Amino acid sequence: MYADTAVRIQNRSDLYAELVAEGIYEAELVAADPFANGFGARVGLVFRLLDGRHAGAEVMQSAAPGSPTGKLADLLRALGATEGTLAAARAAIGKRCRVAIRHGATKSGKVFAGIEKTYG
């Protein structure tokens, strides 16, 4: 999906050696792309961290599009969007916010860094 850019993405399927530490970081939305997985249609939001030890790292969080009260709409609200659509996500590319990183684990026990919440 991001083959044309050199990025370090951390999500449930792409796990790298250095895990981004839990915390709140200044970030910029750098990509919003659709894909599908076992949960159906999703939008992947890629945030580049701008401060701290992990400045430059990119963290992806995905969510289902469509619902005005869903996870995608919630993540985009801090970027000024009022709906949870792919179009709203793409319009927010280049905008900055703060992201709260929280660790989780896959069913196989691999730890990943995910975006729990965004703040304006």
C-alpha positions, 0 to 999 in steps of 0.5 A: 500500500505504501511501497513508494515511500520509505515509512516505518508503519506499526499496526497489527500486521506490520510490526517492527523492531522498535515499538513506539512508546506509549504516550501522547505525541504531536503528529501529522496525518500523512496518508489515508487509504482504503483497504479491506480485511476480515472486518470489511472495508477500512480506512488506514490513517497514517500519522507521522510523529513529530516529537519525542524519541520517536520523531519521524516514525509513522503509526497507522490506525484503521477504522471502518468508514461511514458512521458519524459516531464511529472510530474513524469519525472520532479520530478525524474530529481532532483534525477538523472533520465532521464525518467519518468518510474516506473523503474527509480523511483525505481532506485532513492530510497535512493537518496536525494534532496530538495522538495517544499511543497505546500498546495492544497485542495480537491473538498470537501475543505480538505487541503493537502500537496503536492510536487510541485517540486524537486531540486537537 
